[in-house]
């Protein structure tokens, strides 16, 4: 489990498939299966006048994996994937759920009260965010200073406490939980499980581990990337190469 923001986390539940399984799926038409990662060394006839045999370095299945990835032959990458559990503010989930290629199950305030946990950004996050350039969504109307950021955060925390009191009072009065949750802010932490194949986790990283994405969801995307790197290292390496090539272009 990796802690994200002030109260969030990303935790791996399970994975399926592997870089090797991607190769096996791609070779279903030829029946060759997974041969092995390279480089390999084979004995081949020498071109020297003296004849005989010589050793030749031969690339392994990493060559096919790269060909599949770089040429967008994506279906073999659907033969692997993972399920994760995520705790994040609701506003992060609203961005995350736009990735409709994932499957989700989120805790519901219709059935149980949401824990009183709300995201409070740090002063540093706010001040640095106000300086963002090239992204109008991230910019403030002017450059923020630490004193004003602290004042605003104190007001925000007060608002959270008032919203929670209204929420709890509604439940005490017998207001249905599906209505009592109305004052809960989008900063409230929720939990979900998300499942996707590797093709679609890479698509998620492409959009959410990007400098134009909101800082908060980028922190979650980086944690997802670490899991992909651990369990599908060769595919992740191809993703990184593509990412940096795009940035250089």
GULUM-78401 format. One record per residue: residue number from 0; x, y, z of N, C-alpha, C in turn. Coordinates in Angstrom, 2 decimals. Example, Ala and Ser with C-alpha at 12.3 -4.5 7.8 and 13.67 -1.06 7.14 Angstrom:
% residues 2
<0; <13.19; -5.69; 7.80>; <12.30; -4.50; 7.80>; <13.20; -3.30; 7.80>> <1; <12.85; -2.25; 7.08>; <13.67; -1.06; 7.14>; <12.90; 0.03; 7.87>> 
END
This chain:
% residues 249
<0; <0.85; -1.20; 0.00>; <0.00; 0.00; 0.00>; <0.88; 1.24; 0.00>> <1; <0.55; 2.20; -0.85>; <1.29; 3.45; -0.90>; <0.37; 4.59; -0.52>> <2; <0.81; 5.41; 0.44>; <0.02; 6.56; 0.88>; <0.10; 7.68; -0.15>> <3; <-1.06; 8.27; -0.45>; <-1.16; 9.35; -1.43>; <-1.88; 10.53; -0.77>> <4; <-1.42; 11.75; -1.06>; <-1.99; 12.97; -0.46>; <-1.92; 12.87; 1.06>> <5; <-2.97; 13.36; 1.76>; <-2.90; 13.32; 3.22>; <-3.56; 12.09; 3.83>> <6; <-4.61; 11.55; 3.17>; <-5.30; 10.39; 3.74>; <-5.60; 9.30; 2.72>> <7; <-5.06; 9.40; 1.52>; <-5.38; 8.44; 0.48>; <-4.35; 7.34; 0.35>> <8; <-4.65; 6.38; -0.52>; <-3.70; 5.32; -0.78>; <-4.04; 4.62; -2.10>> <9; <-3.07; 3.87; -2.60>; <-3.25; 2.92; -3.70>; <-2.69; 1.59; -3.22>> <10; <-3.48; 0.54; -3.36>; <-3.06; -0.79; -2.90>; <-3.34; -1.81; -4.00>> <11; <-2.37; -2.64; -4.29>; <-2.55; -3.71; -5.26>; <-3.40; -4.83; -4.65>> <12; <-4.41; -5.28; -5.41>; <-5.22; -6.43; -4.98>; <-4.74; -7.68; -5.69>> <13; <-4.65; -7.64; -7.02>; <-4.11; -8.78; -7.75>; <-3.74; -8.37; -9.17>> <14; <-2.91; -9.19; -9.79>; <-2.57; -9.00; -11.20>; <-2.85; -10.30; -11.94>> <15; <-2.94; -10.21; -13.25>; <-3.00; -11.40; -14.08>; <-2.16; -11.17; -15.33>> <16; <-1.69; -12.27; -15.90>; <-0.87; -12.15; -17.08>; <0.52; -11.62; -16.78>> <17; <1.29; -11.38; -17.83>; <2.67; -10.92; -17.69>; <3.13; -10.46; -19.06>> <18; <4.34; -9.90; -19.12>; <4.93; -9.55; -20.41>; <5.04; -10.79; -21.30>> <19; <5.36; -11.95; -20.69>; <5.48; -13.18; -21.45>; <4.14; -13.62; -22.04>> <20; <3.07; -13.45; -21.28>; <1.74; -13.83; -21.77>; <1.32; -12.97; -22.95>> <21; <1.78; -11.72; -22.99>; <1.49; -10.85; -24.12>; <2.10; -11.43; -25.40>> <22; <3.34; -11.91; -25.30>; <4.00; -12.53; -26.44>; <3.26; -13.80; -26.87>> <23; <2.87; -14.60; -25.91>; <2.14; -15.83; -26.22>; <0.85; -15.54; -26.97>> <24; <0.14; -14.52; -26.53>; <-1.11; -14.15; -27.19>; <-0.86; -13.68; -28.61>> <25; <0.19; -12.91; -28.79>; <0.50; -12.39; -30.13>; <0.89; -13.51; -31.09>> <26; <1.44; -14.60; -30.56>; <1.91; -15.69; -31.43>; <0.89; -16.82; -31.56>> <27; <-0.34; -16.58; -31.17>; <-1.35; -17.62; -31.33>; <-1.49; -18.05; -32.78>> <28; <-1.28; -17.10; -33.70>; <-1.46; -17.43; -35.12>; <-0.35; -18.32; -35.66>> <29; <0.81; -18.30; -35.02>; <1.95; -19.09; -35.51>; <2.25; -20.30; -34.64>> <30; <1.73; -20.30; -33.43>; <1.94; -21.44; -32.54>; <3.32; -21.52; -31.93>> <31; <4.12; -20.46; -32.06>; <5.49; -20.50; -31.53>; <5.54; -20.24; -30.02>> <32; <4.58; -19.51; -29.50>; <4.59; -19.21; -28.08>; <5.72; -18.27; -27.69>> <33; <6.03; -18.26; -26.40>; <7.10; -17.42; -25.88>; <8.42; -18.16; -26.02>> <34; <9.39; -17.54; -26.69>; <10.68; -18.17; -26.92>; <11.69; -17.78; -25.84>> <35; <11.71; -16.50; -25.50>; <12.62; -16.06; -24.44>; <13.10; -14.64; -24.69>> <36; <13.49; -13.97; -23.63>; <14.05; -12.63; -23.76>; <15.51; -12.74; -24.17>> <37; <15.97; -11.76; -24.86>; <17.34; -11.79; -25.38>; <18.28; -10.92; -24.54>> <38; <19.46; -10.70; -25.09>; <19.87; -11.32; -26.37>; <20.24; -12.80; -26.19>> <39; <20.05; -13.53; -27.30>; <20.48; -14.93; -27.32>; <21.68; -15.04; -28.27>> <40; <22.41; -16.10; -28.12>; <23.58; -16.31; -28.97>; <23.45; -17.66; -29.67>> <41; <23.48; -17.61; -31.00>; <23.30; -18.81; -31.80>; <24.54; -19.08; -32.65>> <42; <24.77; -20.34; -32.92>; <25.86; -20.75; -33.80>; <25.35; -20.75; -35.24>> <43; <26.01; -19.95; -36.10>; <25.62; -19.85; -37.50>; <26.86; -20.05; -38.36>> <44; <26.67; -20.43; -39.62>; <27.85; -20.61; -40.51>; <28.61; -19.30; -40.67>> <45; <29.91; -19.39; -40.62>; <30.76; -18.22; -40.77>; <30.86; -17.81; -42.24>> <46; <30.97; -16.53; -42.48>; <31.15; -16.03; -43.84>; <32.64; -15.90; -44.21>> <47; <33.48; -16.26; -43.31>; <34.92; -16.19; -43.58>; <35.32; -17.30; -44.56>> <48; <36.36; -17.05; -45.33>; <36.81; -18.07; -46.30>; <37.13; -19.40; -45.65>> <49; <37.54; -19.34; -44.41>; <37.91; -20.58; -43.72>; <36.69; -21.42; -43.34>> <50; <35.50; -20.78; -43.45>; <34.29; -21.52; -43.13>; <34.12; -21.72; -41.64>> <51; <33.48; -22.81; -41.24>; <33.24; -23.10; -39.84>; <32.00; -22.38; -39.32>> <52; <31.89; -22.33; -38.02>; <30.74; -21.71; -37.36>; <31.20; -20.49; -36.57>> <53; <30.27; -19.56; -36.38>; <30.54; -18.39; -35.57>; <29.33; -18.09; -34.70>> <54; <29.53; -17.28; -33.67>; <28.44; -16.94; -32.75>; <27.80; -15.62; -33.17>> <55; <26.50; -15.63; -33.26>; <25.74; -14.45; -33.66>; <24.76; -14.06; -32.55>> <56; <24.73; -12.77; -32.22>; <23.78; -12.28; -31.22>; <22.42; -12.08; -31.87>> <57; <21.40; -12.67; -31.28>; <20.05; -12.62; -31.82>; <19.12; -11.98; -30.78>> <58; <18.31; -10.99; -31.18>; <17.39; -10.39; -30.21>; <16.33; -11.40; -29.79>> <59; <15.83; -11.23; -28.57>; <14.79; -12.11; -28.06>; <13.40; -11.53; -28.30>> <60; <12.46; -11.99; -27.51>; <11.07; -11.59; -27.71>; <10.80; -10.14; -27.34>> <61; <11.79; -9.46; -26.76>; <11.61; -8.03; -26.51>; <11.45; -7.27; -27.83>> <62; <12.00; -7.81; -28.92>; <11.85; -7.17; -30.23>; <10.40; -7.22; -30.68>> <63; <9.75; -8.37; -30.50>; <8.33; -8.49; -30.86>; <7.47; -7.63; -29.95>> <64; <7.79; -7.61; -28.64>; <7.01; -6.79; -27.72>; <7.06; -5.32; -28.13>> <65; <8.24; -4.86; -28.47>; <8.41; -3.47; -28.90>; <7.66; -3.21; -30.21>> <66; <7.71; -4.17; -31.12>; <7.00; -4.01; -32.39>; <5.49; -3.88; -32.13>> <67; <4.96; -4.74; -31.28>; <3.53; -4.69; -30.96>; <3.16; -3.33; -30.36>> <68; <3.97; -2.89; -29.40>; <3.67; -1.64; -28.69>; <3.78; -0.44; -29.64>> <69; <4.87; -0.35; -30.35>; <5.13; 0.83; -31.17>; <4.23; 0.93; -32.39>> <70; <3.70; -0.20; -32.84>; <2.83; -0.20; -34.00>; <1.36; -0.34; -33.63>> <71; <1.07; -0.17; -32.33>; <-0.31; -0.12; -31.84>; <-1.08; -1.41; -32.11>> <72; <-0.39; -2.54; -32.07>; <-1.07; -3.84; -32.08>; <-1.44; -4.14; -30.63>> <73; <-2.57; -3.61; -30.19>; <-2.84; -3.47; -28.75>; <-3.53; -4.66; -28.12>> <74; <-4.22; -5.49; -28.90>; <-5.02; -6.54; -28.26>; <-4.20; -7.51; -27.41>> <75; <-2.94; -7.86; -27.77>; <-2.19; -8.75; -26.87>; <-1.99; -8.15; -25.47>> <76; <-1.96; -6.82; -25.37>; <-1.78; -6.19; -24.07>; <-3.05; -6.25; -23.21>> <77; <-4.14; -6.73; -23.80>; <-5.36; -6.95; -23.04>; <-5.34; -8.29; -22.32>> <78; <-4.29; -9.08; -22.52>; <-4.18; -10.39; -21.89>; <-3.50; -10.32; -20.53>> <79; <-3.27; -9.12; -20.04>; <-2.68; -8.92; -18.72>; <-3.39; -7.73; -18.07>> <80; <-3.29; -7.61; -16.77>; <-3.94; -6.48; -16.11>; <-3.83; -6.58; -14.61>> <81; <-4.55; -5.70; -13.93>; <-4.51; -5.70; -12.47>; <-5.74; -5.04; -11.87>> <82; <-5.99; -5.37; -10.62>; <-7.04; -4.76; -9.81>; <-6.35; -4.03; -8.66>> <83; <-6.77; -2.80; -8.41>; <-6.22; -2.02; -7.30>; <-7.35; -1.48; -6.44>> <84; <-7.02; -1.18; -5.21>; <-7.95; -0.45; -4.32>; <-7.41; 0.95; -4.13>> <85; <-8.30; 1.93; -4.20>; <-7.91; 3.33; -4.16>; <-8.76; 4.07; -3.13>> <86; <-8.10; 4.88; -2.34>; <-8.79; 5.82; -1.46>; <-8.38; 7.21; -1.92>> <87; <-9.38; 8.01; -2.32>; <-9.07; 9.32; -2.90>; <-10.26; 10.25; -2.68>> <88; <-10.03; 11.57; -2.77>; <-11.15; 12.51; -2.69>; <-12.11; 12.29; -3.85>> <89; <-13.38; 12.59; -3.61>; <-14.41; 12.38; -4.63>; <-14.08; 13.12; -5.92>> <90; <-13.50; 14.32; -5.83>; <-13.22; 15.06; -7.06>; <-12.15; 14.36; -7.90>> <91; <-11.26; 13.59; -7.25>; <-10.30; 12.78; -8.00>; <-11.02; 11.64; -8.70>> <92; <-11.96; 11.00; -8.00>; <-12.72; 9.92; -8.61>; <-13.54; 10.42; -9.81>> <93; <-14.03; 11.64; -9.72>; <-14.82; 12.17; -10.85>; <-13.97; 12.24; -12.11>> <94; <-12.69; 12.55; -11.97>; <-11.78; 12.53; -13.12>; <-11.43; 11.09; -13.50>> <95; <-11.20; 10.27; -12.51>; <-10.78; 8.88; -12.75>; <-11.88; 8.13; -13.50>> <96; <-13.13; 8.34; -13.11>; <-14.23; 7.56; -13.69>; <-14.50; 7.91; -15.16>> <97; <-13.86; 8.94; -15.66>; <-13.99; 9.25; -17.08>; <-13.30; 8.19; -17.93>> <98; <-12.44; 7.38; -17.31>; <-11.79; 6.28; -18.02>; <-12.75; 5.10; -18.00>> <99; <-13.64; 5.09; -18.98>; <-14.74; 4.12; -18.98>; <-14.30; 2.73; -19.39>> <100; <-13.01; 2.57; -19.68>; <-12.49; 1.25; -20.00>; <-12.11; 0.47; -18.74>> <101; <-12.23; 1.10; -17.58>; <-11.99; 0.42; -16.31>; <-13.32; 0.00; -15.69>> <102; <-13.26; -0.97; -14.81>; <-14.44; -1.40; -14.05>; <-14.28; -0.92; -12.62>> <103; <-15.35; -0.37; -12.04>; <-15.28; 0.25; -10.73>; <-16.36; -0.30; -9.78>> <104; <-16.01; -0.37; -8.52>; <-16.98; -0.52; -7.43>; <-16.54; 0.41; -6.31>> <105; <-17.38; 1.40; -6.02>; <-17.06; 2.42; -5.02>; <-17.98; 2.30; -3.82>> <106; <-17.48; 2.63; -2.65>; <-18.31; 2.63; -1.46>; <-19.44; 3.64; -1.65>> <107; <-20.58; 3.37; -1.06>; <-21.76; 4.19; -1.29>; <-22.27; 4.80; 0.00>> <108; <-22.44; 6.13; -0.02>; <-23.01; 6.82; 1.14>; <-24.52; 6.60; 1.24>> <109; <-25.12; 5.90; 0.30>; <-26.53; 5.50; 0.43>; <-26.70; 4.42; 1.48>> <110; <-25.60; 3.68; 1.74>; <-25.68; 2.54; 2.65>; <-24.92; 2.75; 3.96>> <111; <-23.76; 3.39; 3.87>; <-22.97; 3.62; 5.08>; <-22.50; 5.07; 5.08>> <112; <-22.35; 5.67; 6.28>; <-21.84; 7.04; 6.32>; <-20.40; 7.10; 5.84>> <113; <-20.08; 8.13; 5.07>; <-18.70; 8.32; 4.65>; <-17.89; 8.81; 5.84>> <114; <-16.70; 8.24; 6.08>; <-15.85; 8.71; 7.18>; <-15.56; 10.20; 7.05>> <115; <-15.39; 10.85; 8.19>; <-15.15; 12.29; 8.21>; <-13.68; 12.57; 7.88>> <116; <-13.33; 12.38; 6.60>; <-11.98; 12.63; 6.13>; <-12.06; 13.45; 4.85>> <117; <-11.49; 14.63; 4.88>; <-11.52; 15.52; 3.73>; <-10.10; 15.94; 3.36>> <118; <-9.89; 16.10; 2.09>; <-8.57; 16.49; 1.60>; <-8.30; 17.96; 1.88>> <119; <-7.18; 18.22; 2.55>; <-6.69; 19.58; 2.75>; <-5.34; 19.70; 2.05>> <120; <-5.27; 20.43; 0.96>; <-3.98; 20.57; 0.28>; <-2.99; 21.31; 1.17>> <121; <-1.73; 21.08; 0.93>; <-0.70; 21.79; 1.68>; <-0.59; 23.22; 1.15>> <122; <-0.02; 24.09; 1.97>; <0.23; 25.46; 1.54>; <1.17; 25.46; 0.33>> <123; <2.17; 24.57; 0.36>; <3.13; 24.51; -0.75>; <2.44; 24.12; -2.05>> <124; <1.53; 23.16; -1.97>; <0.79; 22.74; -3.17>; <0.01; 23.91; -3.76>> <125; <-0.62; 24.68; -2.91>; <-1.44; 25.79; -3.37>; <-0.58; 26.90; -3.98>> <126; <0.49; 27.25; -3.29>; <1.34; 28.35; -3.76>; <2.00; 27.99; -5.09>> <127; <2.54; 26.78; -5.16>; <3.19; 26.35; -6.40>; <2.18; 26.22; -7.52>> <128; <0.99; 25.73; -7.19>; <-0.05; 25.59; -8.21>; <-0.46; 26.91; -8.82>> <129; <-0.47; 27.97; -8.01>; <-0.87; 29.28; -8.52>; <0.13; 29.84; -9.51>> <130; <1.35; 29.27; -9.51>; <2.39; 29.74; -10.42>; <2.40; 28.95; -11.73>> <131; <1.50; 27.99; -11.85>; <1.52; 27.11; -13.03>; <1.39; 27.92; -14.30>> <132; <2.16; 27.54; -15.28>; <2.10; 28.20; -16.57>; <1.75; 27.17; -17.64>> <133; <1.06; 27.62; -18.66>; <0.70; 26.73; -19.75>; <-0.51; 25.87; -19.46>> <134; <-1.16; 26.07; -18.33>; <-2.36; 25.30; -17.98>; <-3.33; 26.22; -17.27>> <135; <-4.30; 26.76; -17.99>; <-5.21; 27.74; -17.42>; <-6.04; 27.16; -16.28>> <136; <-6.32; 25.85; -16.32>; <-7.13; 25.25; -15.26>; <-6.39; 25.26; -13.93>> <137; <-5.06; 25.22; -13.98>; <-4.28; 25.14; -12.75>; <-3.92; 26.51; -12.19>> <138; <-4.11; 27.55; -12.96>; <-3.68; 28.88; -12.53>; <-4.74; 29.56; -11.66>> <139; <-4.26; 30.36; -10.72>; <-5.15; 31.24; -9.98>; <-5.28; 32.56; -10.71>> <140; <-6.14; 33.44; -10.18>; <-6.31; 34.75; -10.80>; <-5.09; 35.64; -10.59>> <141; <-4.30; 35.29; -9.58>; <-3.03; 35.98; -9.33>; <-2.14; 35.03; -8.56>> <142; <-0.87; 35.39; -8.38>; <0.04; 34.53; -7.65>; <-0.30; 34.54; -6.17>> <143; <-0.44; 33.36; -5.60>; <-0.86; 33.20; -4.21>; <0.34; 33.28; -3.27>> <144; <0.15; 33.92; -2.11>; <1.21; 33.92; -1.10>; <0.82; 32.99; 0.05>> <145; <1.79; 32.65; 0.88>; <1.56; 31.67; 1.94>; <0.56; 32.16; 2.97>> <146; <0.56; 33.44; 3.29>; <-0.36; 33.97; 4.30>; <-1.80; 33.81; 3.84>> <147; <-2.09; 34.18; 2.60>; <-3.46; 34.06; 2.08>; <-3.85; 32.59; 1.95>> <148; <-2.90; 31.75; 1.57>; <-3.19; 30.33; 1.46>; <-3.58; 29.75; 2.82>> <149; <-2.88; 30.16; 3.87>; <-3.18; 29.67; 5.21>; <-4.56; 30.13; 5.67>> <150; <-4.90; 31.37; 5.40>; <-6.23; 31.88; 5.76>; <-7.31; 31.07; 5.06>> <151; <-7.12; 30.83; 3.76>; <-8.13; 30.10; 2.99>; <-8.27; 28.67; 3.48>> <152; <-7.14; 28.02; 3.82>; <-7.19; 26.65; 4.31>; <-7.92; 26.56; 5.65>> <153; <-7.73; 27.56; 6.51>; <-8.45; 27.58; 7.78>; <-9.96; 27.72; 7.55>> <154; <-10.33; 28.56; 6.61>; <-11.75; 28.72; 6.28>; <-12.32; 27.42; 5.69>> <155; <-11.51; 26.77; 4.84>; <-11.94; 25.51; 4.24>; <-12.16; 24.45; 5.31>> <156; <-11.25; 24.37; 6.27>; <-11.39; 23.39; 7.34>; <-12.63; 23.65; 8.17>> <157; <-12.92; 24.93; 8.42>; <-14.14; 25.29; 9.15>; <-15.38; 24.85; 8.37>> <158; <-15.34; 25.06; 7.07>; <-16.46; 24.65; 6.22>; <-16.65; 23.14; 6.25>> <159; <-15.56; 22.39; 6.22>; <-15.65; 20.93; 6.31>; <-16.34; 20.52; 7.61>> <160; <-15.96; 21.14; 8.70>; <-16.55; 20.78; 9.99>; <-18.04; 21.09; 10.02>> <161; <-18.42; 22.21; 9.44>; <-19.85; 22.56; 9.42>; <-20.62; 21.58; 8.53>> <162; <-20.06; 21.24; 7.38>; <-20.72; 20.29; 6.49>; <-20.91; 18.94; 7.19>> <163; <-19.89; 18.51; 7.95>; <-20.01; 17.25; 8.67>; <-21.09; 17.30; 9.73>> <164; <-21.21; 18.44; 10.41>; <-22.24; 18.56; 11.45>; <-23.64; 18.50; 10.83>> <165; <-23.81; 19.12; 9.65>; <-25.11; 19.05; 8.97>; <-25.40; 17.62; 8.53>> <166; <-24.38; 16.94; 8.03>; <-24.51; 15.55; 7.60>; <-24.93; 14.66; 8.77>> <167; <-24.22; 14.78; 9.90>; <-24.53; 13.95; 11.06>; <-25.89; 14.29; 11.64>> <168; <-26.25; 15.58; 11.64>; <-27.57; 15.98; 12.17>; <-28.69; 15.38; 11.32>> <169; <-28.48; 15.37; 10.00>; <-29.48; 14.77; 9.13>; <-29.70; 13.31; 9.44>> <170; <-28.62; 12.57; 9.67>; <-28.74; 11.14; 10.00>; <-29.45; 10.98; 11.34>> <171; <-29.12; 11.84; 12.32>; <-29.78; 11.77; 13.63>; <-31.27; 12.05; 13.52>> <172; <-31.63; 12.97; 12.64>; <-33.04; 13.31; 12.46>; <-33.81; 12.23; 11.71>> <173; <-33.10; 11.31; 11.07>; <-33.76; 10.28; 10.29>; <-33.86; 10.60; 8.81>> <174; <-33.14; 11.63; 8.36>; <-33.10; 11.91; 6.93>; <-32.48; 10.70; 6.23>> <175; <-33.06; 10.21; 5.14>; <-32.47; 9.06; 4.45>; <-31.00; 9.33; 4.11>> <176; <-30.18; 8.31; 4.29>; <-28.74; 8.49; 4.06>; <-28.44; 8.99; 2.66>> <177; <-29.26; 8.60; 1.68>; <-29.00; 9.05; 0.31>; <-29.25; 10.55; 0.14>> <178; <-30.00; 11.17; 1.09>; <-30.20; 12.62; 1.07>; <-29.33; 13.31; 2.12>> <179; <-29.09; 12.64; 3.23>; <-28.27; 13.25; 4.29>; <-26.87; 13.54; 3.80>> <180; <-26.43; 12.83; 2.76>; <-25.07; 13.03; 2.24>; <-24.93; 14.29; 1.39>> <181; <-25.99; 15.01; 1.15>; <-25.93; 16.17; 0.25>; <-24.89; 17.21; 0.65>> <182; <-24.68; 17.49; 1.93>; <-23.66; 18.50; 2.27>; <-22.22; 18.00; 2.18>> <183; <-22.02; 16.71; 1.93>; <-20.65; 16.18; 1.88>; <-19.91; 16.80; 0.70>> <184; <-18.73; 17.38; 0.93>; <-18.00; 18.06; -0.16>; <-17.30; 17.07; -1.08>> <185; <-16.91; 17.55; -2.26>; <-16.18; 16.69; -3.20>; <-14.76; 16.41; -2.72>> <186; <-14.34; 17.09; -1.65>; <-13.04; 16.81; -1.05>; <-13.09; 15.60; -0.13>> <187; <-14.28; 15.05; 0.13>; <-14.42; 13.90; 1.03>; <-13.77; 12.67; 0.42>> <188; <-13.04; 11.93; 1.26>; <-12.41; 10.70; 0.79>; <-13.44; 9.59; 0.63>> <189; <-13.30; 8.86; -0.45>; <-14.08; 7.66; -0.71>; <-13.12; 6.54; -1.08>> <190; <-13.64; 5.33; -1.21>; <-12.79; 4.21; -1.59>; <-13.44; 3.44; -2.74>> <191; <-12.60; 2.87; -3.57>; <-13.11; 2.06; -4.68>; <-12.09; 1.00; -5.05>> <192; <-12.57; 0.01; -5.79>; <-11.68; -0.92; -6.48>; <-11.82; -0.66; -7.98>> <193; <-10.70; -0.70; -8.67>; <-10.67; -0.45; -10.10>; <-9.92; -1.59; -10.78>> <194; <-10.50; -2.08; -11.87>; <-9.91; -3.18; -12.62>; <-9.80; -2.79; -14.08>> <195; <-8.66; -3.13; -14.69>; <-8.48; -2.87; -16.12>; <-7.39; -3.78; -16.66>> <196; <-7.43; -4.00; -17.97>; <-6.32; -4.71; -18.58>; <-5.16; -3.76; -18.79>> <197; <-4.02; -4.32; -19.12>; <-2.79; -3.52; -19.20>; <-2.88; -2.45; -20.28>> <198; <-3.52; -2.76; -21.38>; <-3.69; -1.76; -22.45>; <-4.34; -0.50; -21.89>> <199; <-5.34; -0.67; -21.07>; <-6.08; 0.48; -20.57>; <-5.43; 1.13; -19.36>> <200; <-4.61; 0.38; -18.60>; <-3.80; 1.05; -17.57>; <-2.77; 1.96; -18.21>> <201; <-2.19; 1.54; -19.33>; <-1.24; 2.39; -20.04>; <-1.95; 3.64; -20.57>> <202; <-3.16; 3.48; -21.07>; <-3.93; 4.64; -21.53>; <-4.21; 5.61; -20.38>> <203; <-4.50; 5.06; -19.21>; <-4.72; 5.88; -18.01>; <-3.46; 6.67; -17.67>> <204; <-2.31; 5.99; -17.68>; <-1.06; 6.68; -17.36>; <-0.74; 7.76; -18.38>> <205; <-1.01; 7.49; -19.63>; <-0.71; 8.46; -20.69>; <-1.41; 9.79; -20.45>> <206; <-2.65; 9.73; -19.95>; <-3.42; 10.95; -19.71>; <-3.20; 11.53; -18.31>> <207; <-3.07; 10.68; -17.32>; <-3.08; 11.16; -15.93>; <-1.70; 11.34; -15.32>> <208; <-0.69; 10.70; -15.86>; <0.68; 10.99; -15.44>; <1.29; 11.94; -16.47>> <209; <0.61; 13.02; -16.69>; <0.97; 14.02; -17.71>; <0.98; 15.38; -17.05>> <210; <1.87; 16.25; -17.48>; <2.01; 17.55; -16.81>; <0.73; 18.39; -16.88>> <211; <-0.16; 18.10; -17.84>; <-1.39; 18.88; -17.95>; <-2.51; 18.36; -17.03>> <212; <-2.32; 17.16; -16.47>; <-3.34; 16.61; -15.56>; <-3.28; 17.32; -14.21>> <213; <-4.39; 17.30; -13.49>; <-4.40; 17.93; -12.16>; <-3.41; 17.22; -11.25>> <214; <-2.72; 18.01; -10.43>; <-1.63; 17.50; -9.61>; <-2.08; 16.33; -8.76>> <215; <-3.26; 16.39; -8.18>; <-3.71; 15.34; -7.26>; <-3.84; 14.00; -7.96>> <216; <-4.49; 13.96; -9.11>; <-4.65; 12.66; -9.77>; <-3.32; 12.18; -10.35>> <217; <-2.42; 13.09; -10.63>; <-1.09; 12.69; -11.09>; <-0.36; 11.88; -10.01>> <218; <-0.58; 12.22; -8.74>; <0.08; 11.47; -7.66>; <-0.42; 10.03; -7.63>> <219; <-1.72; 9.87; -7.90>; <-2.27; 8.51; -7.96>; <-1.75; 7.78; -9.19>> <220; <-1.67; 8.48; -10.31>; <-1.18; 7.86; -11.54>; <0.26; 7.38; -11.37>> <221; <1.08; 8.15; -10.68>; <2.46; 7.74; -10.44>; <2.51; 6.44; -9.63>> <222; <1.61; 6.31; -8.66>; <1.55; 5.08; -7.87>; <1.10; 3.90; -8.72>> <223; <0.13; 4.14; -9.60>; <-0.29; 3.10; -10.53>; <0.88; 2.70; -11.43>> <224; <1.63; 3.70; -11.90>; <2.79; 3.43; -12.75>; <3.83; 2.56; -12.06>> <225; <4.02; 2.76; -10.77>; <4.98; 1.96; -10.01>; <4.54; 0.49; -9.98>> <226; <3.24; 0.26; -9.87>; <2.74; -1.12; -9.87>; <2.90; -1.76; -11.25>> <227; <2.60; -0.99; -12.30>; <2.79; -1.51; -13.66>; <4.27; -1.83; -13.89>> <228; <5.15; -0.94; -13.44>; <6.59; -1.14; -13.62>; <7.06; -2.41; -12.91>> <229; <6.50; -2.70; -11.75>; <6.92; -3.86; -10.98>; <6.45; -5.17; -11.62>> <230; <5.22; -5.19; -12.10>; <4.62; -6.45; -12.56>; <4.68; -6.64; -14.07>> <231; <4.86; -5.56; -14.82>; <4.95; -5.65; -16.28>; <6.11; -4.76; -16.74>> <232; <7.33; -5.05; -16.29>; <8.44; -4.11; -16.46>; <8.80; -3.81; -17.90>> <233; <8.72; -4.78; -18.79>; <9.10; -4.53; -20.18>; <8.08; -3.65; -20.89>> <234; <6.82; -3.89; -20.62>; <5.79; -3.02; -21.21>; <5.90; -1.61; -20.66>> <235; <6.15; -1.49; -19.37>; <6.28; -0.16; -18.77>; <7.47; 0.59; -19.35>> <236; <8.56; -0.11; -19.61>; <9.73; 0.52; -20.20>; <9.40; 1.08; -21.58>> <237; <8.60; 0.36; -22.35>; <8.18; 0.86; -23.67>; <7.30; 2.09; -23.53>> <238; <6.42; 2.08; -22.52>; <5.58; 3.26; -22.25>; <6.45; 4.47; -21.91>> <239; <7.45; 4.28; -21.06>; <8.33; 5.40; -20.69>; <9.09; 5.94; -21.89>> <240; <9.58; 5.04; -22.73>; <10.30; 5.48; -23.92>; <9.41; 6.33; -24.81>> <241; <8.19; 5.89; -25.01>; <7.23; 6.65; -25.82>; <6.93; 7.99; -25.18>> <242; <6.75; 7.99; -23.87>; <6.43; 9.22; -23.14>; <7.52; 10.25; -23.31>> <243; <8.76; 9.85; -23.13>; <9.87; 10.80; -23.23>; <10.11; 11.23; -24.66>> <244; <9.86; 10.35; -25.63>; <10.00; 10.74; -27.03>; <8.97; 11.81; -27.40>> <245; <7.76; 11.67; -26.86>; <6.71; 12.66; -27.12>; <7.08; 14.00; -26.50>> <246; <7.65; 13.95; -25.29>; <8.02; 15.19; -24.61>; <9.12; 15.93; -25.36>> <247; <10.02; 15.17; -25.99>; <11.13; 15.79; -26.72>; <10.67; 16.41; -28.04>> <248; <9.59; 15.83; -28.59>; <9.11; 16.28; -29.92>; <8.58; 17.70; -29.89>> 
END
